Amino acid sequence: MTKRRPGELPRAAVVGAGRMGHGIALELARGGYLVSIYDVQRGRARQAITEAEQDATDLIAAGVIEAADVENIVSRLEAVPSIQAAVDGVDVVFEAVAEDLDIKREVFAQLDQYARVDTLLLSNTSSIGITEIAGSCRYPERVALAHWILPPHLIPVVEVAPGEQTAESTIVEARNLLESLGKWPIVLRCELPGYLINRLQFALLREAMELVGQGVASATEIDRAVRGSIARRMPVLGLFGQADTAGLDVYQQIFRYLAPDLNRGTASPAVLDEAIQSGRTGATSGHGFYPWSPDDVSSTLHRRNAELIRLLRVDRFG
Ligand SMILES: NC(=O)c1ccc[n+]([C@@H]2O[C@H](COP(=O)([O-])OP(=O)(O)OC[C@H]3O[C@@H](n4cnc5c(N)ncnc54)[C@H](O)[C@@H]3O)[C@@H](O)[C@H]2O)c1
């Protein structure tokens, strides 16, 4: 990274200002970065600043910032009209465009062309390999994964991973930057489809959808079972802490009996395909595994955020 004059703020860009981009931009601004935001959709980057300002109220509730800080933080966000303008002179770029390899490759080719050669280029991809994304870059050694989790301003973990050509220094800088923001970077040794969090999440979801498909239990019942059991322990124990405290010998016995029966399908689950074929694409369509009214969506997300805020307060204040 370049040397800055005393008092000069570090600079970052966020490219792609949808569900993820505005929260990432807020976290960077909170951490003292001047953030330029670019989105291919006209007006989207400006909208992202409004959304970031709204999200800041969650950070006040979590005790992360004071109400008096918000104006200053939001003043560090700027909507710009092109990728070239976004990356001009920045130390780091966080890409959060659509999950589509062709789009990401095109965006990274432009980032590679317009950014300084020492600018870190970090992708928020949920599943695509960094080596593929960086395939059109002249300097792939500065490209890595920085995978934030929705909603990025309230979830501490950010997964970091290298591609085949990523320099070790890129990973160190990405981790240091995220730590400086108070995030919990989890650094993987290599790239792999879905990285860590989505591999775990989708392993559980594959089994859950299979059980719905077999008629063993409904989606509502499975969610109730998860929320009232394993999800209650996870905030304290995670997975391996749970296994240790339950007794590894017991878990070995269960694995021996159960593992052959667990779903190992390689296609998307039938109940998911059926939902999509019948137009039930999730909360924004009004139907997914549940029926959703607009009020349901906003009240559910409100309750989710309230719980995430409570957990952030526990992290900070015990
Ligand atoms: N939504 C999630 O829960 C989640 C969680 C973690 C990671 N991600 C990843 O983050 C990325 C973004 O996801 P999202 O949910 O924010 O998507 P989104 O559709 O809400 O936002 C993507 C934004 O990228 C913009 N865009 C598309 N092509 C562009 C281009 N060429 N240049 C600039 N902007 C462009 C779109 O206009 C849109 O505003 C994806 O890679 C996704 O897999 C999503």
The ligand as an ORCA input file, in Angstrom:
! r2SCAN-3c Opt
* xyz 0 1
  N     -26.747    -11.872     -0.667
  C     -26.006    -12.607      0.155
  O     -26.495    -13.173      1.146
  C     -24.533    -12.729     -0.070
  C     -23.724    -13.093      1.016
  C     -22.347    -13.184      0.821
  C     -21.811    -12.942     -0.437
  N     -22.637    -12.606     -1.469
  C     -22.001    -12.353     -2.769
  O     -21.869    -10.950     -2.938
  C     -21.999    -10.630     -4.326
  C     -23.137     -9.649     -4.486
  O     -24.309    -10.241     -3.970
  P     -25.590     -9.360     -3.607
  O     -26.490    -10.257     -2.865
  O     -25.167     -8.057     -3.015
  O     -26.177     -9.126     -5.082
  P     -27.142     -7.961     -5.583
  O     -27.770     -8.479     -6.811
  O     -27.983     -7.454     -4.476
  O     -26.104     -6.801     -5.965
  C     -25.200     -6.919     -7.008
  C     -25.002     -5.528     -7.561
  O     -23.964     -5.612     -8.543
  C     -24.309     -4.717     -9.565
  N     -23.559     -5.066    -10.772
  C     -23.784     -6.091    -11.635
  N     -22.854     -6.071    -12.619
  C     -22.033     -5.031    -12.352
  C     -20.882     -4.502    -12.980
  N     -20.408     -5.041    -14.109
  N     -20.276     -3.428    -12.430
  C     -20.778     -2.876    -11.297
  N     -21.863     -3.319    -10.654
  C     -22.475     -4.390    -11.174
  C     -25.814     -4.844     -9.711
  O     -26.355     -3.710    -10.365
  C     -26.243     -4.978     -8.257
  O     -26.588     -3.725     -7.680
  C     -22.209    -11.958     -5.044
  O     -20.976    -12.445     -5.483
  C     -22.786    -12.839     -3.958
  O     -22.562    -14.212     -4.194
  C     -23.970    -12.467     -1.316
*
